Amino acid sequence: MKKPELLVTPLRVDDILPLAEAGADAFVVGEQRYGLRLAGEFNREDVKKAIELAHSKGKKVYVAMNAIFHNEKIDELGEYIQFTKEANADAIIFGDPAVLMTAKEVAPEMKLHWNTETTGTNWFTCNYWGSKGAKRSVLAREINMDAIVEIKENAEVEIEVQVHGMSCMFQSKRSLLGNYYEYQGKVMEVENRKKEENMFLHDKERENKYPIFEDENGTHIMSPNDICIIDELQEMIEAGVDSFKIDGILKSPEYILAVTKAYREAIDLCAEDPDAYDDKKDELLEAIEEIQPANRSLDTGFFFKETVY
């Protein structure tokens, strides 16, 4: 049975080799000027070093350029894409068509992964971007397992699915939502607002804390729980899903390393001996639960439920 790629988001260059040894097949790196919600900030020297280290272990590196670009950054795209080409990146992750159009001009051989995080909900859309030059589509976090399998059955491009970590619920170019609730005195308030990190939007009524992640692209309200489907991989592996992503945003290097090891074992067992995977998967889930932050419960996201708007 074909094994999906295990895609991981490192926090720093020093994480590349340990994660490769732990079983990661590929990495997402980049800088926030061009990429959305990156686990770690990689300047150009970091990107080049990450690619060099990953390639030395036979692994791949994808550079994130999935920000929403305004006019003032358009002229920079060609030069940055040229940089990724010269650095030997294995692919560029994009959402804005401006990146695709620019890549066709300056690096037509560059592999492109389409990722808007929200609109990859059907195979027609995936195949549309495939017809424009994308080789992979990253599916939305808000669709269920049946939809994922159906998309994979009909897709003409590679399919990537996030299997672990938090997801973004809201994005604004400004710090709009927190200001509104503070002013209104509603049930939600922003904790640690004057600090640069560890900010939460607190919903006292539901006893939820939504992490607030801020970067050059604005304010991002993240999910109160972490997706974890280490015990539910078999259906997607059997369907041939091409890549499983572990998103390490707002997590420690030690946490990402441990989770990578666990998913490596789960994927190998499931692909090579499904019965052994069935026997071990509860133990693997329990191992992740033991290292999970106290305020971050695990759940299965939308994998087994319908989206309710």
URHU-V60631 format. One line per field, one symbol per residue. phi: phi as a letter, one per 40 degrees, with the letter a starting at -180 (. if undefined). psi: psi as a letter, one per 40 degrees, with the letter a starting at -180 (. if undefined). burial: # if it has 16 or more other C-alpha atoms within 10 Angstrom, else .. A space follows every 10 residues. Layout:
phi = ???
psi = ???
burial = ???
This chain:
phi = .ccccbbbbc cadccccdcc cchccabbbi bccbbcfcca cbcccccccc ccccccbgbb bbccbbcccc dcbdcccdcc cccccccgcc abcbbcddcc cccccbaccc cbbcabgbbc bacccdcccc cchcbabccc cbbccdcccc cccbcbbcbb bcbahcbcba bbcbcccccc ccccgcccac cfccccafcb cbcccbfbbb cbbbacchbb cbccbbcabc cbcccccccg dcabbbccdg bcdccccccc dccdcccccc ccadcccccb ccccccccdc bcddcbccab fbdbaccbb
psi = hhhiihhigi dideeddddd deehdiihia iedeihfidi hhaddddddd dddddeefii hhhhffihhi deedeedddd ddddddefid ihhidhdddd ddddddgdeh hhhhheedeg eidddddddd deeieihhii eeiidddddd dddeieiihh hheiiiihdi hieifddddd dddefaeiih ifdeieifii hhgddefihh ihhhadeahh hiieihhhfd efedddddef hdhhhhhehf iidddddddd dddddddddd ddgdddddde dddddddddd ehidegiiae bedfiihh.
burial = ..######## ###.###.## .######### ########## ##...##### #####...## #########. ......##.# #####.#### ######..## .##..##..# #######..# ###..##.## ..######## #####..##. ##..###### ########.. #.....##.. .......### #.......## ###....### ####..#.## ########## ####.##.## ########## #.#..##### ########## #..#..##.# #..##..#.. .#...#.#.# ###......
